[in-house]
Amino acid sequence: MQTPVIKTEKLTKRFGDFIAAKELSFEVYPGEIFGFLGANGAGKTTAMRMLCGLSKPSSGTATIAGFDVYRSPNEIKKNIGYMSQKFSLHEDLTVMENIRFYGGIYGLSNEQLKTKSAELVELLGLQNETKKLVSELPLGWKQKLAFSVAVIHQPKIVFLDEPTGGVDPVTRRQFWDLIYDASDKGIAVFVTTHYMDEAEYCNRVSIMVDGNIEALDTPVNLKKQFSVNSMEEVFYQLARGAKRKAD
Amino acid sequence: MSALVLNNLSKTYTKGAVIAVDNFSLKVEKGELFGLIGPDGAGKTSIFRMLTTLLLPDGGSATVDGYDIVKDYKAIRNRVGYMPGKFSLYQDMTIEENLDFFATVFGTTVQENYELIKDIYVQIEPFKDRRAGKLSGGMKQKLALCCALIHKPTVLFLDEPTTGVDSVSRKEFWEMLKRLKEQGITIMVSTPYMDEATLCDRIALMQTGKILSIDTPQNIISAYPENLYAIKSNKMFKLLKDLRQYENTLSCFAFGEYLHLSLVNDTQTTLNELNEWLKNNEHLNIEIKKIEATIEDCFIKLLNTQNANTGN
């Protein structure tokens, strides 16, 4: 059995009396595409912030990329990738400047930066756009670039927070090709989405309701368990009963 | 008279460098639920802002309830309701204060049109003393809808009301729209979620300021030019890569649990050959079935055709 890149046990976050995330226990393995679903307000963001070393848990344990969330949150930050729909790239820097900036932040040497950025530009077919401001790129390209810089330091795991929101269906699928590629290279992918067809692309899916993980399995098994034909219906059955409604 | 008439409506930004809306023409009839379906950058918000008289067009013309969007902007502002994509109510006023405020601005009262918003308002009424800024996403959305409705508009504009909202709340929202439509209000709504398209009477599929297609969802689906197959095996990513290389593949893309596939030379023989070919390529548990296209399939087809034509 491989060593998990995420291992949590009873991971909990309280804000005063409010339990935002309650006793989350799960593991994510190298190369696994792990879908992290939940209704608005279910506690996904809180959980993700703890896993990224941005928020200290109230109780429970978690090891991310081999580092303990309490003792080494900064090591976690260095060893994970993160991309969200909202703020990933600097719009007023060029494509190349963004690649250098993120490579630098993640501690790549000048030598590594050179090879990596050349590789990346070629992989994305951005040879003619390296001097363009990111704000001039179409959204789909921005997202692919954002993903590529998020894994520029070859992390063991990358967190993707609704990476495909508002993107056209063709670009959305191209984005998933990148996810599959990363997974093929052994990078674990932890992804949230509101598109239920994308839940089907994950190896395993967890669904949070009111701070708890209510279901965690492969899409096939989840559909069997709930006797339905789609992940949409699985989600609906679970989230319909949610008491919390927040962002 | 149509509720909305757009004639070659155009809008550009940064001195013409960015074409946000490119010669848009369409009509929406009274009482119709019309959907603008497209990703970010399709031009949806620019259209809403022109029709609600918040933005001047660069070319073409449009009328709302027969009123011109440039000349008669005052009349239009009194008649339409607009829920922008970004939450735009007063964050430091309570639910009740916001609603009262909007009613007063339009010279009416909450009591006068309460029937119209009742279904929606009762869900947030228990929190009416809470400030709008402190509300959850779903509650903000309901309050914004109430405020857009309180002066009994003839046309309601909703800009991506369900973006970032989970699928349960999305379903609830569309139920609300259906009930509003039954009261005779014309609704123009935009969404990036293709699956919501079928809930509209008619839709415009849009991309980068252009209309790809306008029709009823059913007609758009029926016009899908090829047979479409849902296909799966025990190795889905390999299947996708293999089928992209396969000689008889016309198009193939991931679609939830299955891939969707169209074939060149679509005959029973081709299908049998495909099956054999997949077996020879180490695929097990192969399932192939003919299916009806969804709006998302149609959108992908239209995008690919467009890209092929423009050489992208």
Interface residues (C-beta under 8 A of the other chain):
Chain A: G38 A39 N40 G41 P138 L139 E162 G165 G166 V167 D168 P169 V170 T171 R173 W176 Y180 D184 H194 Y195 M196 D197 E200 Y201 P219 S230 M231 E232 F235 Y236 A239 R240 A242 K245 A246 D247
Chain B: G38 P39 D40 G41 S136 G137 G138 M139 T163 G164 V165 D166 S167 V168 S169 K171 P192 Y193 M194 Q207 M236 F237 F253 A254 F255 G256 E257 E296 F299 I300 L303 N304
